[in-house]
Amino acid sequence: MSEQRSEGKHRIHWWVTVVAWSIVVVLVAVFILQNTRSGKVDFLVWDIRAPAWAWLVGLFACGVLTGWFVKSLRRSRAETH
């Protein structure tokens, strides 16, 4: 009986994850379509010009990677203690 509950919770968690990521992807797509103007960023010695959506998607990707990295560090620390 508990296996069925665990499987049901896993299935619900999976669907919640799929729906959440689907919403994020749709919002990012809308954001990209609305922010097509070009912008310039100066960083140290580089002057880079790119569409606003490219900057923002890049920042979003950096945030996702940072979150993943921090989560993996926490997981590895928890396993060693």
SULKADA-V165553 format. One record per residue. N is the residue number from 1. PSI is psi in radians with two decimals (none if undefined). D_FIRST is the distance of its C-alpha to the first C-alpha in Angstrom with 1 decimal. Layout:
# SULKADA-V165553
n/psi/d_first
N/PSI/D_FIRST
N/PSI/D_FIRST
This chain:
# SULKADA-V165553
n/psi/d_first
1/-0.72/0.0
2/-0.50/3.8
3/-0.68/5.4
4/-0.72/5.4
5/-0.78/6.6
6/-0.75/8.9
7/-0.71/10.1
8/-0.73/10.8
9/-0.69/12.7
10/-0.76/14.5
11/-0.76/15.6
12/-0.76/16.9
13/-0.73/18.6
14/-0.79/20.2
15/-0.68/21.5
16/-0.73/22.9
17/-0.78/24.6
18/-0.79/26.1
19/-0.77/27.4
20/-0.80/28.8
21/-0.59/30.6
22/-0.74/31.8
23/-0.76/33.4
24/-0.77/35.0
25/-0.75/36.5
26/-0.78/37.9
27/-0.70/39.4
28/-0.71/40.9
29/-0.77/42.4
30/-0.75/43.9
31/-0.76/45.3
32/-0.80/46.9
33/-0.46/48.5
34/-0.20/50.0
35/1.25/51.3
36/-0.09/53.6
37/2.62/56.7
38/2.57/57.8
39/2.82/57.9
40/2.40/59.5
41/2.27/58.0
42/2.13/60.3
43/2.02/58.6
44/-1.91/61.0
45/0.01/63.4
46/2.43/61.4
47/1.95/61.9
48/2.26/59.1
49/2.26/59.1
50/2.82/56.1
51/2.61/54.4
52/-0.66/52.5
53/-0.60/49.3
54/-0.74/49.6
55/-0.80/50.0
56/-0.65/47.1
57/-0.67/44.7
58/-0.75/45.9
59/-0.69/45.3
60/-0.78/41.8
61/-0.71/41.1
62/-0.69/42.5
63/-0.75/40.2
64/-0.78/37.1
65/-0.68/38.3
66/-0.78/39.1
67/-0.75/35.6
68/-0.75/34.0
69/-0.80/36.5
70/-0.73/35.9
71/-0.73/32.1
72/-0.60/32.6
73/-0.77/35.0
74/-0.73/32.6
75/-0.75/29.9
76/-0.60/32.4
77/-0.69/33.7
78/-0.59/30.3
79/-0.52/29.7
80/-0.34/33.2
81/none/32.8
